[in-house]
Amino acid sequence: MVSLAEITSHLIRFGYVIMLILGITGHLLNILTFLSKDFGKNVCVFYMICSTILDLFAINGGIIPIVLIDYAAYNIPNANRFTCKIYYHVVFLFWPAMASTCLFLMTFDRCLSTSRNVRWRRLSSIPFARRLFTVTLLFLFVSSAFCWIVYDLSDGICTTTSSTAAMAVVVYGNIFISLIPHGGMIICSIVAWIHIRQLAHRINPNTTSNNESSAVQRMNRQLFILIFVQAGVAVILEFQRNIVATYSLITSSMQKSIEHQQIEYLITHVSIILYTIKYSFSFYLNYMCSSMFRKTFHKCVKSLVQRCFRFDQHN
C-alpha cells in the first residue's frame, strides 16, 4: 500500500513540473493571441499582456525552486545571502502581489469603461493604464524591499531575523497579495455588473446597428467574460489557500501525530498546486470561455505555421 509520504513525494515530483510546463506553454500562447490585430489597442488587452508576463515570472519563480530542491537537492534561497534576500523580495512577495494587482486593475478598467460618468470613462485609456501600471509596479517593488532587512541566512537556512519580522511579512502578504487585489476584484466586478445593467439606458439603440459599434460591443462582452472568469477563479483559489495557510499557522504550536503531519503536509502541497492554477491557467480559461479568443488563437496559430513553412521554403 502506498503511504501518504510517497503520495506527497510523487505529487511534488510530478505535479509542480506539469503545472510549470502547462503554465509556460499557456502564457506564451496567451501573448501570441493578445498581440494579434483582432484584439487591437485595448486597455484590457494591455493589462492582460502585462498580467500574462507577470504570471509567467510568478509561476517560474514559485515552482522552479521547488523543482530544483526535489530533483537536484539545490535550495536557491539557502545558496547565499543575496539569493536569500532577493528571492523573498522579488519571487515571494513582489511578483505575486503585482500579478494579483494586475488582475484587479483589469476589473477596475471595466468599472471605468462601463461608468455613466464621462470623466471616469475617459480614464479607460492606454496612457492612463500605462501610468497606473508603472506607479503600482514601483510602489509594490519599493514597499516589498523590506525583505532585504528582515531576511537573512541563519545556520545555512534563509529565514526571517525575528518573529516580528515574520509577522511583518505575513501582514504585507495578506494585505497586498490577498486582501486589496481580491477585495478590489469583487467590488469592481459588482460595480461593473451594475454599470452593464444600466448600459442600455445610456446607449442609443439606433447606434447598435452600426457595424463598428457592434464590433466594439462584441469585443467588450468577450473581454468582460475573460476578465471576470479569471477574477472569480483567482478569488476562489486565493480563499482555499488562505484557509489552509491559516490552519497551519494556528495549529503550528500543537502536538501532532506523524500521520496528522503527513496528512497536513499533503493537503498543504495540494493547496499550493491548486493555488498555482491562478498564475498558470489563464490561457486555458480564456480558451474555454471566449469564442472570440478561440477564433483569434486558431487564426494566430495558422498564420504562424504558414510563416514557418514559407521560411523553410526560402531556405
C-alpha positions as CSV (number, residue, x, y, z in Angstrom):
1,M,0.0,0.0,0.0
2,V,1.3,3.4,-0.9
3,S,2.0,5.7,2.1
4,L,1.0,9.3,2.4
5,A,4.6,10.3,2.3
6,E,5.1,8.6,-1.0
7,I,1.9,10.2,-2.5
8,T,3.2,13.6,-1.4
9,S,6.6,12.9,-2.9
10,H,5.1,11.9,-6.2
11,L,2.8,14.9,-6.1
12,I,5.8,17.3,-5.6
13,R,7.9,15.5,-8.2
14,F,5.3,15.5,-11.0
15,G,2.6,17.9,-10.0
16,Y,4.7,21.0,-10.0
17,V,6.5,20.1,-13.2
18,I,3.2,19.5,-15.0
19,M,1.9,22.9,-13.7
20,L,5.2,24.6,-14.8
21,I,5.0,23.1,-18.4
22,L,1.3,23.9,-18.8
23,G,1.9,27.4,-17.3
24,I,4.8,28.4,-19.6
25,T,3.1,27.0,-22.7
26,G,-0.2,28.7,-21.9
27,H,1.4,32.1,-21.2
28,L,3.3,32.1,-24.5
29,L,0.1,31.2,-26.4
30,N,-1.7,34.0,-24.4
31,I,0.9,36.5,-25.5
32,L,0.7,35.3,-29.1
33,T,-3.1,35.7,-29.1
34,F,-3.4,39.0,-27.4
35,L,-0.7,40.6,-29.7
36,S,-2.9,39.9,-32.7
37,K,-4.6,42.7,-34.7
38,D,-8.0,41.2,-33.8
39,F,-7.8,42.5,-30.2
40,G,-6.2,45.8,-31.2
41,K,-5.1,48.5,-28.9
42,N,-7.4,47.9,-26.0
43,V,-6.8,48.9,-22.3
44,C,-7.9,45.5,-21.1
45,V,-5.7,43.7,-23.6
46,F,-2.7,45.9,-22.4
47,Y,-3.4,44.7,-18.8
48,M,-3.9,41.1,-19.9
49,I,-0.5,41.1,-21.7
50,C,1.1,42.6,-18.5
51,S,-0.7,40.1,-16.4
52,T,0.4,37.2,-18.5
53,I,4.1,38.3,-18.3
54,L,3.9,38.7,-14.6
55,D,2.1,35.3,-14.2
56,L,5.0,33.8,-16.3
57,F,7.5,35.3,-13.8
58,A,5.4,34.2,-10.8
59,I,5.0,30.6,-12.0
60,N,8.6,30.2,-12.9
61,G,9.9,31.9,-9.7
62,G,7.5,30.0,-7.5
63,I,7.8,26.5,-8.9
64,I,11.4,26.2,-10.3
65,P,13.0,26.5,-6.8
66,I,10.7,23.7,-5.5
67,V,11.6,21.5,-8.5
68,L,15.3,22.2,-8.0
69,I,15.0,21.1,-4.4
70,D,13.3,17.8,-5.3
71,Y,15.4,16.9,-8.4
72,A,18.8,18.5,-7.8
73,A,18.7,19.0,-4.0
74,Y,19.6,22.6,-4.6
75,N,17.8,25.3,-2.5
76,I,18.1,28.7,-4.2
77,P,17.1,30.8,-1.1
78,N,19.7,29.0,1.0
79,A,22.5,29.4,-1.5
80,N,23.8,32.7,-0.2
81,R,22.7,35.9,1.4
82,F,22.0,37.7,-1.9
83,T,19.7,34.9,-3.3
84,C,18.0,34.6,0.1
85,K,17.1,38.3,0.2
86,I,16.2,38.7,-3.5
87,Y,14.2,35.5,-3.6
88,Y,11.8,36.6,-0.8
89,H,11.7,40.2,-2.1
90,V,11.0,39.5,-5.8
91,V,9.7,36.0,-6.0
92,F,7.9,35.5,-2.7
93,L,6.3,39.0,-2.4
94,F,6.7,41.3,-5.4
95,W,5.7,39.1,-8.3
96,P,2.7,37.5,-6.7
97,A,1.5,40.9,-5.4
98,M,1.9,42.5,-8.8
99,A,0.3,39.6,-10.7
100,S,-2.8,39.8,-8.4
101,T,-2.9,43.6,-8.6
102,C,-2.8,43.5,-12.4
103,L,-5.9,41.3,-12.5
104,F,-7.5,43.8,-10.1
105,L,-6.5,46.7,-12.5
106,M,-8.3,44.8,-15.3
107,T,-11.6,44.7,-13.3
108,F,-11.1,48.3,-12.3
109,D,-10.7,49.3,-16.0
110,R,-14.0,47.5,-16.8
111,C,-15.5,49.6,-14.0
112,L,-14.3,52.8,-15.6
113,S,-15.2,51.9,-19.2
114,T,-18.8,51.0,-18.2
115,S,-19.4,54.0,-16.0
116,R,-22.2,56.5,-16.7
117,N,-19.8,59.3,-15.8
118,V,-17.9,60.6,-18.9
119,R,-14.8,61.7,-16.8
120,W,-14.5,58.2,-15.4
121,R,-14.8,56.6,-18.9
122,R,-12.0,58.8,-20.2
123,L,-9.7,57.2,-17.7
124,S,-10.1,53.9,-19.6
125,S,-7.3,54.8,-21.9
126,I,-3.9,53.3,-22.8
127,P,-1.9,56.3,-21.5
128,F,-3.6,56.3,-18.1
129,A,-3.3,52.5,-17.9
130,R,0.5,52.7,-18.5
131,R,0.9,55.3,-15.8
132,L,-1.2,53.4,-13.3
133,F,0.6,50.2,-14.0
134,T,4.0,51.8,-13.7
135,V,3.1,53.6,-10.4
136,T,1.7,50.4,-9.0
137,L,4.7,48.4,-10.0
138,L,7.2,50.9,-8.5
139,F,5.1,51.1,-5.3
140,L,4.9,47.3,-4.8
141,F,8.6,46.9,-5.7
142,V,9.8,49.5,-3.2
143,S,7.3,48.6,-0.4
144,S,8.3,44.9,-0.5
145,A,12.0,45.8,-0.3
146,F,11.9,45.5,3.5
147,C,12.7,41.8,2.8
148,W,16.3,42.8,2.3
149,I,16.3,43.7,6.0
150,V,14.1,41.1,7.6
151,Y,15.5,38.0,5.8
152,D,19.0,36.5,6.3
153,L,20.8,33.2,6.5
154,S,20.8,31.5,9.9
155,D,22.7,28.3,10.1
156,G,22.6,28.0,6.3
157,I,18.8,28.5,6.2
158,C,17.1,31.6,4.7
159,T,14.6,32.8,7.3
160,T,13.3,35.9,9.0
161,T,15.5,37.5,11.6
162,S,12.8,37.6,14.3
163,S,9.2,36.8,15.0
164,T,8.3,40.4,14.5
165,A,9.9,40.3,11.0
166,A,7.9,37.2,10.2
167,M,4.7,38.9,11.3
168,A,5.5,41.9,9.0
169,V,5.9,39.6,6.0
170,V,2.7,37.8,6.8
171,V,0.8,41.1,7.2
172,Y,2.2,42.5,4.0
173,G,1.4,39.4,2.0
174,N,-2.2,39.2,3.3
175,I,-2.8,42.9,2.5
176,F,-1.1,43.3,-0.9
177,I,-1.4,39.8,-2.3
178,S,-4.7,38.8,-0.9
179,L,-6.9,41.4,0.6
180,I,-6.5,44.5,-1.6
181,P,-6.3,42.8,-5.0
182,H,-9.1,40.2,-4.5
183,G,-11.3,42.5,-2.4
184,G,-10.9,45.0,-5.2
185,M,-11.8,42.4,-7.8
186,I,-15.0,41.6,-6.0
187,I,-16.0,45.2,-5.6
188,C,-15.2,46.2,-9.2
189,S,-17.0,43.1,-10.5
190,I,-20.2,44.1,-8.7
191,V,-19.9,47.7,-9.8
192,A,-19.2,46.8,-13.4
193,W,-22.1,44.4,-13.5
194,I,-24.4,47.2,-12.2
195,H,-23.0,49.5,-14.9
196,I,-23.6,47.0,-17.6
197,R,-27.2,46.6,-16.4
198,Q,-27.6,50.4,-16.9
199,L,-25.8,50.4,-20.2
200,A,-29.0,50.1,-22.3
201,H,-30.2,53.4,-20.8
202,R,-27.0,55.1,-21.8
203,I,-26.6,54.0,-25.4
204,N,-29.0,54.9,-28.2
205,P,-30.4,51.6,-29.6
206,N,-30.1,53.0,-33.1
207,T,-26.3,53.1,-32.9
208,T,-26.1,49.4,-32.3
209,S,-26.9,48.8,-36.0
210,N,-23.6,50.3,-36.9
211,N,-21.1,47.6,-37.7
212,E,-18.2,49.3,-35.8
213,S,-20.3,49.8,-32.6
214,S,-21.5,46.2,-32.8
215,A,-17.9,45.0,-33.2
216,V,-16.8,47.1,-30.2
217,Q,-19.7,45.8,-28.1
218,R,-18.8,42.2,-29.0
219,M,-15.2,42.9,-28.1
220,N,-16.2,44.4,-24.7
221,R,-18.5,41.4,-24.0
222,Q,-15.8,38.9,-24.7
223,L,-13.2,40.9,-22.6
224,F,-15.8,41.1,-19.8
225,I,-16.1,37.3,-19.8
226,L,-12.4,36.7,-19.9
227,I,-11.6,39.1,-17.1
228,F,-14.4,38.2,-14.7
229,V,-13.9,34.4,-15.1
230,Q,-10.2,34.9,-14.3
231,A,-11.1,37.1,-11.3
232,G,-13.7,34.6,-10.0
233,V,-11.3,31.7,-10.2
234,A,-8.5,33.8,-8.6
235,V,-10.7,34.7,-5.6
236,I,-11.7,31.1,-5.1
237,L,-8.1,29.8,-5.3
238,E,-6.9,32.5,-3.0
239,F,-9.6,31.7,-0.5
240,Q,-8.8,28.0,-0.3
241,R,-5.1,28.7,0.0
242,N,-5.7,31.2,2.9
243,I,-7.8,28.7,4.7
244,V,-5.1,26.0,4.6
245,A,-2.3,28.5,5.4
246,T,-4.3,30.0,8.3
247,Y,-5.0,26.5,9.7
248,S,-1.3,25.6,9.5
249,L,-0.3,28.8,11.3
250,I,-2.9,28.4,14.1
251,T,-2.0,24.8,14.7
252,S,1.8,25.1,14.3
253,S,2.4,25.0,18.1
254,M,0.1,22.0,18.7
255,Q,1.4,18.4,19.2
256,K,0.6,16.3,16.2
257,S,1.0,12.7,15.4
258,I,3.2,11.6,12.4
259,E,0.1,10.6,10.4
260,H,-1.5,14.0,11.2
261,Q,1.6,15.8,10.0
262,Q,1.7,13.7,6.8
263,I,-1.9,14.5,6.0
264,E,-1.3,18.2,6.7
265,Y,1.8,18.2,4.5
266,L,-0.1,16.5,1.7
267,I,-3.1,19.0,2.0
268,T,-0.6,21.9,2.0
269,H,1.0,20.9,-1.3
270,V,-2.4,20.1,-2.9
271,S,-3.4,23.6,-1.8
272,I,-0.2,25.2,-3.3
273,I,-0.6,23.3,-6.6
274,L,-4.3,24.5,-6.8
275,Y,-3.1,28.0,-6.0
276,T,-0.6,27.9,-8.9
277,I,-3.5,27.5,-11.2
278,K,-4.2,31.2,-10.5
279,Y,-0.8,32.0,-12.2
280,S,-0.7,29.3,-14.9
281,F,-4.2,28.5,-16.3
282,S,-5.3,31.9,-17.7
283,F,-4.9,30.7,-21.3
284,Y,-6.9,27.6,-20.8
285,L,-9.7,29.6,-19.0
286,N,-9.7,32.1,-21.9
287,Y,-9.9,29.3,-24.5
288,M,-12.8,27.6,-22.7
289,C,-14.8,30.7,-22.0
290,S,-14.4,33.0,-25.0
291,S,-15.4,32.2,-28.6
292,M,-13.5,35.3,-29.8
293,F,-10.3,34.2,-28.0
294,R,-10.6,30.7,-29.6
295,K,-11.1,32.1,-33.1
296,T,-8.2,34.6,-32.7
297,F,-5.9,31.9,-31.3
298,H,-6.7,29.5,-34.2
299,K,-6.0,32.3,-36.7
300,C,-2.7,33.2,-35.0
301,V,-1.5,29.5,-34.9
302,K,-2.5,29.1,-38.6
303,S,-0.6,32.3,-39.5
304,L,2.5,31.2,-37.5
305,V,2.5,27.8,-39.2
306,Q,2.3,29.3,-42.6
307,R,5.2,31.7,-41.9
308,C,7.3,28.7,-40.7
309,F,6.5,26.9,-43.9
310,R,7.4,29.9,-46.0
311,F,10.7,30.3,-44.1
312,D,11.6,26.7,-44.7
313,Q,10.8,27.0,-48.4
314,H,13.1,30.1,-48.7
315,N,15.9,28.3,-47.0
